[in-house]
């Protein structure tokens, strides 16, 4: 069993808890079993551009991780830092051990962050986290949705496959979040991909994040 931390890590997230990248960073911390304190940053008030936040996060972005005197932004960097500093087998792994699978997981994360812009714009995380009604997709977003389904089916070729690799990895959470954007009228999400996304959504850290959202919106 890993030794307890002398003090919890701090994760700075948007006050509305709508950032998919903040969610990924939180899930990574929770899956590692690390104690974390959430601090809310009011983006609408511009708190991210004010002191003391800019001292911790010069790029003025969320999420940001504080580990003692070390501060780090960008969710992908935060997740890889956690994997390096709190490695398996002492802590649960966030990535596969095999180099090619590990590279594939990082590829998926990078792709989800850099592509499918029209889908992300038309189906923001309010649709995912708050079960808001999603409007029918425009042409560009429909093309993104078709690409997402095609790539996800290539990544999950086996019927009933509930995770990308032999064991869960953080890319599963991020892929499931993107798939769950396809929840509006007329969306064509194959049942196997819907079941995969639903299975990932039932993981306790994801459910905890969703509860945070409900509490924030209450």
C-alpha positions in Angstrom: 0.0 0.0 0.0 1.4 3.4 -0.9 2.5 5.7 1.9 0.0 8.5 2.6 0.9 11.9 1.3 2.0 14.5 3.8 -0.5 16.9 2.3 -3.1 16.6 -0.4 -2.6 17.8 -3.9 -4.6 20.7 -5.1 -6.4 20.8 -8.4 -7.7 24.1 -9.7 -10.7 23.7 -11.9 -13.4 25.9 -13.5 -16.1 27.0 -11.1 -18.8 25.5 -13.2 -17.0 22.2 -13.5 -17.6 22.0 -17.2 -14.0 21.5 -18.5 -13.5 18.0 -19.9 -9.8 18.5 -19.2 -10.4 19.3 -15.6 -12.5 16.1 -15.4 -9.7 14.0 -16.9 -7.2 15.4 -14.4 -9.6 14.8 -11.5 -10.3 11.2 -12.7 -6.6 10.6 -13.0 -6.0 11.7 -9.4 -9.0 9.7 -8.1 -8.0 6.5 -10.0 -4.5 6.8 -8.4 -6.2 7.0 -5.0 -4.5 10.4 -4.3 -6.1 12.8 -1.8 -6.9 16.0 -3.7 -8.5 19.3 -2.8 -10.5 21.0 -5.5 -10.2 24.8 -5.8 -12.7 26.6 -8.1 -11.6 29.3 -10.5 -14.3 31.7 -11.7 -13.5 32.0 -15.4 -16.4 34.3 -16.1 -15.0 36.8 -13.6 -11.6 36.5 -15.1 -10.1 35.0 -11.9 -7.7 33.0 -14.1 -6.0 36.3 -15.1 -5.6 37.6 -11.6 -3.2 37.0 -8.8 -2.5 34.7 -7.1 -3.7 32.3 -9.8 -1.4 33.7 -12.4 1.6 33.0 -10.2 0.5 29.3 -10.1 -0.6 29.1 -13.7 1.1 31.7 -15.9 -0.8 30.4 -19.0 -4.1 31.4 -17.2 -5.7 28.1 -17.9 -7.5 25.3 -16.0 -6.9 22.7 -14.8 -3.8 23.4 -12.8 -2.2 21.1 -10.3 -0.3 22.2 -7.2 2.0 19.6 -5.6 3.8 21.3 -2.7 5.6 24.2 -4.4 5.3 22.7 -7.9 2.5 24.0 -10.2 1.5 22.5 -13.6 -1.1 23.2 -16.2 -2.4 21.3 -19.2 -4.3 18.1 -18.4 -2.2 15.8 -20.5 1.0 17.1 -18.7 -0.8 16.7 -15.3 -1.8 13.2 -16.0 1.7 12.2 -17.2 3.2 13.9 -14.2 1.0 11.8 -11.9 1.9 8.7 -13.7 5.7 9.5 -13.3 5.6 10.6 -9.6 3.1 8.0 -8.4 4.0 5.1 -10.5 2.6 1.5 -10.7 2.7 -0.9 -9.0 2.6 1.3 -5.9 -0.3 3.2 -7.4 -2.8 2.2 -10.0 -1.6 2.8 -13.6 -3.2 5.4 -15.8 -1.6 4.1 -19.0 -0.8 0.6 -20.3 2.6 -0.8 -19.5 3.4 -1.9 -23.1 5.1 0.9 -25.1 2.9 0.6 -28.2 -0.3 0.5 -26.2 0.9 3.4 -24.1 1.7 5.4 -27.2 -1.8 4.5 -28.7 -3.5 5.8 -25.5 -1.6 9.1 -25.8 -2.4 9.3 -29.5 -6.1 9.0 -28.6 -5.9 11.7 -26.0 -4.0 14.1 -28.3 -6.5 13.4 -31.1 -9.5 14.1 -28.9 -8.0 17.4 -27.8 -7.1 18.6 -31.3 -9.8 17.4 -33.6 -13.6 17.2 -33.8 -13.9 21.0 -33.1 -17.4 21.3 -34.6 -18.8 18.5 -32.5 -17.2 19.9 -29.4 -18.7 23.3 -30.1 -22.2 22.1 -30.9 -22.3 19.6 -28.1 -20.6 21.3 -25.2 -20.1 19.5 -21.9 -23.4 20.9 -20.6 -25.0 18.2 -22.8 -22.7 15.5 -21.2 -22.7 16.6 -17.5 -26.1 18.1 -17.1 -28.1 16.0 -19.6 -29.0 19.1 -21.5 -30.9 18.6 -24.7 -28.6 18.5 -27.7 -29.8 20.2 -30.9 -29.5 18.4 -34.2 -26.0 18.6 -35.5 -25.0 20.8 -38.4 -23.1 19.5 -41.4 -19.6 20.0 -40.0 -20.5 18.5 -36.6 -22.2 15.5 -38.4 -18.9 14.9 -40.3 -17.1 15.0 -37.0 -19.6 12.6 -35.4 -19.1 10.2 -38.3 -15.4 10.4 -37.9 -15.6 9.8 -34.2 -17.7 6.7 -34.7 -15.5 5.3 -37.4 -12.3 5.8 -35.3 -13.9 4.5 -32.1 -15.1 1.3 -33.9 -11.6 0.8 -35.2 -10.2 1.2 -31.6 -12.9 -1.1 -30.2 -13.4 -3.8 -32.8 -14.6 -6.6 -30.5 -18.4 -6.7 -29.7 -18.9 -6.0 -26.0 -15.4 -4.5 -25.5 -15.6 -2.3 -22.4 -12.1 -0.8 -22.5 -9.5 0.0 -25.0 -6.8 -2.3 -23.7 -6.5 -5.2 -21.2 -7.0 -2.8 -18.3 -8.6 0.6 -17.9 -6.6 3.6 -18.9 -7.3 7.3 -18.8 -7.9 7.4 -22.5 -11.0 5.3 -21.9 -12.5 8.1 -19.8 -11.7 10.7 -22.4 -13.0 8.7 -25.4 -16.2 7.9 -23.5 -16.8 11.6 -22.7 -16.5 12.4 -26.4 -18.9 9.6 -27.4 -21.4 10.8 -24.9 -21.7 14.1 -26.8 -23.8 12.0 -29.3 -26.9 12.0 -27.2 -29.2 14.3 -29.1 -32.0 13.8 -31.5 -31.1 11.9 -34.6 -27.6 11.0 -33.4 -26.5 7.6 -34.8 -24.3 6.0 -32.1 -23.9 2.3 -32.5 -25.1 0.3 -29.5 -21.7 -1.2 -28.9 -20.1 2.2 -28.5 -23.0 3.4 -26.4 -22.5 0.4 -24.1 -18.7 1.1 -23.9 -19.3 4.8 -23.0 -22.0 3.9 -20.4 -19.6 1.3 -18.8 -16.9 4.0 -18.5 -19.4 6.4 -17.1 -20.2 4.1 -14.2 -16.6 4.2 -12.9 -16.7 5.7 -9.3 -14.4 8.7 -10.1 -16.6 9.7 -13.0 -19.7 9.4 -10.9 -18.1 11.6 -8.3 -17.3 14.2 -10.9 -20.9 14.1 -12.1 -22.1 14.6 -8.5 -19.8 17.6 -8.1 -21.6 19.0 -11.2 -25.1 18.4 -9.7 -24.0 20.0 -6.5 -22.6 23.0 -8.3 -25.8 23.5 -10.3 -28.1 23.1 -7.3 
